[in-house]
Amino acid sequence: MKTVELITPLDEAQLAGLEAGDKVLLSGEIYTARDAAHKRLVALIEEGKELPFDLRGAVIYYVGPAPARPGQVMNSAGPTTSYRMDVFTPLLLEHGLKGTIGKGPRSMKVRESMVKNGGIYLAAVGGAAAGIASAVRKAEVIAYEDLGPEAIRRLVVERMPLFVVNDIRGNDLFELGVAEYRREGTN
């Protein structure tokens, strides 16, 4: 396992060498979105309407950040459980999304779509919300302000610490970890 610095927007050349388990330090613009925002994004795609941001090479972070205190760019910004977005993710990947960030495993349908569309899934460590927030240099609501903390935000991040869970070849860190544990248990 290695440490790789990635800069958004992501492209296949950046993702080709990544493997499940690699540590990533992500910099550039990313977007926040959770369940309700995903539902609206998918509706716009299905209606042929313009999205509030360009999906090509984009990364979506599944987070509903706590309101920032005075002098802060962002308060606590821990990941939310990713499987809740699984129903929406394949369509977004088909339209250019290259990365998602959250916690927990993804469905087989999402994993297959990542392989087909050259996307990755990154995990942010739950419980490290304050540390993750310290990587955020700028945050602004760009769509769906009525959703409060679940509005879509454009974040500028610098060296946000993450781990590759699913790479573009379909490898899964959770499955690899279980296999390694079982091998260690037989020795």
C-alpha positions, -999 to 999 in steps of 0.1 A, spaced: 0 0 0 12 34 -9 4 71 -3 -8 90 -34 -16 127 -38 -46 133 -61 -58 166 -74 -94 172 -87 -108 169 -113 -99 133 -114 -91 114 -146 -84 79 -155 -46 84 -156 -47 94 -119 -69 65 -109 -51 38 -130 -24 31 -104 -46 32 -73 -52 0 -54 -77 -8 -27 -59 1 6 -38 30 -7 -38 62 13 -49 93 -6 -42 129 1 -69 147 -19 -67 183 -30 -88 206 -51 -126 211 -54 -150 185 -42 -188 186 -36 -209 176 -7 -242 158 -12 -264 134 7 -297 116 0 -320 145 -8 -295 163 -30 -287 131 -48 -324 126 -55 -326 161 -70 -294 156 -91 -308 123 -106 -341 140 -114 -322 168 -133 -303 142 -153 -335 123 -161 -352 155 -172 -322 165 -193 -316 197 -173 -283 213 -163 -267 202 -130 -254 227 -104 -218 215 -111 -200 195 -137 -199 158 -129 -169 151 -152 -140 142 -130 -159 153 -99 -158 139 -64 -188 139 -41 -183 137 -3 -213 122 16 -214 147 45 -238 171 61 -213 193 79 -221 210 112 -225 248 109 -191 266 110 -183 286 141 -170 321 137 -135 320 122 -139 285 109 -143 275 72 -162 243 83 -170 226 116 -172 189 120 -173 171 86 -175 134 92 -186 110 65 -221 95 64 -230 60 55 -225 55 17 -250 28 9 -279 53 12 -266 69 -20 -262 36 -38 -295 38 -57 -283 71 -73 -246 65 -78 -245 44 -110 -263 72 -130 -239 98 -117 -209 76 -126 -223 72 -161 -224 110 -164 -187 115 -154 -185 113 -116 -151 98 -108 -150 96 -70 -172 93 -39 -162 97 -3 -181 82 26 -180 53 51 -190 17 49 -192 -7 20 -209 -1 -14 -234 -24 -32 -223 -47 -59 -243 -26 -84 -222 5 -75 -190 -15 -75 -197 -28 -110 -206 7 -122 -173 20 -108 -154 -6 -129 -175 1 -160 -171 39 -157 -136 42 -142 -146 55 -107 -133 50 -72 -147 50 -37 -127 66 -9 -133 62 28 -129 90 53 -123 77 88 -154 80 109 -146 97 142 -121 120 126 -146 147 116 -126 176 131 -94 165 115 -111 161 81 -127 196 85 -92 210 90 -83 200 54 -112 222 41 -99 256 29 -131 270 15 -168 261 16 -198 276 -2 -233 264 -8 -239 261 -45 -273 244 -47 -304 234 -26 -298 258 3 -333 247 15 -317 214 26 -297 231 53 -266 210 62 -275 187 33 -272 214 7 -247 209 -20 -215 227 -12 -183 233 -32 -153 226 -9 -117 234 -16 -97 208 2 -59 204 8 -44 170 14 -77 155 28 -67 121 42 -86 92 27 -83 55 19 -91 37 -14 -119 12 -7 -129 4 -42 -104 9 -71 -112 10 -108 -105 -28 -112 -132 -38 -87 -110 -46 -57 -126 -39 -23 -106 -31 8 -133 -46 31 -131 -79 13 -93 -78 12 -92 -70 49 -114 -100 58 -93 -123 36 -61 -111 53 -76 -116 87 -86 -152 78 -51 -159 65 -35 -146 97 -59 -166 118 -48 -199 101 -11 -193 110 
